[in-house]
Amino acid sequence: MTPSLSVNGNLCEVWRVAGPEVRLSNGAVKQSRVQYRFCEELLFGSITIEERAIRAQSPAGRPLDGDSEALDEATELAYQEIFAVLQETEHRHLIRIWNICRKSTVMSGGDERYRLFNSARQLAFRNSGQAIVGTVPAASALARRQAAPISIYFLAARQQPKMIENPRQTSA
């Protein structure tokens, strides 16, 4: 949903996995918004959730009060669905995550939206038993100015990766 830099719109992203024996499969987990493709070793997936739809009604059946609760609920729900896919496919080790959400520096509910997003993401990691120190996947967050859904892209593996810290930067 990020506007393409291409003039004609005929642009796509291609990820290649080497080897003639590598077979890719599409995946689907019941009642999940996660779309993914995987092979024996790796899985690449994405999920998009509209905060507006979450704002209208929470999964618990109650209306949500404002932007910050909708962001919390949408973020937790997105990560819960991602973790369910990782569990189902046995690609349990997240390697890399790309988070895209709208107006991350805008204040909402007395706090910055980016801080709210990170708190909800950390809660989802804790609730699903994912590591929050040590083997935490590399992640980035991009902000959109316009109203847009939360989009999360992720890469996962069946085998635990070796995490390497960059000594020239402060670890998150």
Disulfide bonds with the S-S distance in Angstrom:
none
